Amino acid sequence: MKAFSKLSLKKQTKIKNTIKIFQNNPHDPRLNNHALHGKDAGKRAISAGGDLRLVFKQENNYQLVIFVRVGSHNQAYNISTLLS
């Protein structure tokens, strides 16, 4: 993911740690896993701490997860600032 590589090493580490938590339990309360609405209906998001968010699609009760966006709250949820 191009956006991930543009983040600082500190933020990359936060995201990697968040994904480890997610792999063990996608509903861990620290993640604030929640469904998105509007243009992002059908996607979900988790928090990687502070203002960092990861937006993803999941299928078959989390057997398949595809992360589609990463960034600050505004970057992750604003279609005009999508990071690819």
PALO-411004 format. One record per residue (C-alpha): residue number from 0; residue in one letter; x, y, z. Coordinates in steps of 0.02 Angstrom, whole numbers. Layout:
// PALO-411004
> NUM;A;X;Y;Z
...
END
This chain:
// PALO-411004
> 0;M;0;0;0
> 1;K;81;160;-60
> 2;A;3;265;79
> 3;F;80;154;212
> 4;S;255;181;144
> 5;K;230;370;152
> 6;L;194;366;339
> 7;S;327;396;471
> 8;L;412;243;545
> 9;K;322;277;709
> 10;K;152;272;623
> 11;Q;200;117;523
> 12;T;245;30;686
> 13;K;78;81;763
> 14;I;-13;9;612
> 15;K;86;-154;616
> 16;N;47;-175;802
> 17;T;-137;-136;769
> 18;I;-144;-268;633
> 19;K;-71;-397;755
> 20;I;-209;-356;880
> 21;F;-336;-365;739
> 22;Q;-273;-537;685
> 23;N;-296;-604;862
> 24;N;-467;-524;887
> 25;P;-545;-408;757
> 26;H;-668;-347;890
> 27;D;-539;-302;1022
> 28;P;-608;-144;1105
> 29;R;-444;-52;1077
> 30;L;-478;-56;889
> 31;N;-648;29;893
> 32;N;-699;-82;747
> 33;H;-853;-5;668
> 34;A;-958;-9;510
> 35;L;-950;139;393
> 36;H;-1098;222;310
> 37;G;-1137;327;157
> 38;K;-1011;312;17
> 39;D;-914;185;121
> 40;A;-1062;73;163
> 41;G;-1003;-107;166
> 42;K;-832;-61;233
> 43;R;-770;-54;412
> 44;A;-635;45;501
> 45;I;-519;21;649
> 46;S;-414;142;747
> 47;A;-225;123;753
> 48;G;-211;250;894
> 49;G;-226;436;894
> 50;D;-291;497;727
> 51;L;-236;344;624
> 52;R;-371;240;540
> 53;L;-373;85;432
> 54;V;-523;57;318
> 55;F;-557;-120;260
> 56;K;-679;-241;180
> 57;Q;-711;-409;261
> 58;E;-796;-565;198
> 59;N;-854;-728;276
> 60;N;-843;-670;456
> 61;Y;-664;-603;440
> 62;Q;-595;-752;343
> 63;L;-546;-626;209
> 64;V;-495;-448;251
> 65;I;-436;-319;125
> 66;F;-367;-155;191
> 67;V;-413;-20;66
> 68;R;-356;143;148
> 69;V;-242;203;286
> 70;G;-211;376;353
> 71;S;-274;510;470
> 72;H;-459;513;510
> 73;N;-489;642;373
> 74;Q;-383;551;244
> 75;A;-463;382;280
> 76;Y;-642;445;271
> 77;N;-633;583;140
> 78;I;-648;518;-37
> 79;S;-561;672;-109
> 80;T;-401;633;-13
> 81;L;-392;446;-42
> 82;L;-220;371;-23
> 83;S;-180;222;-132
END
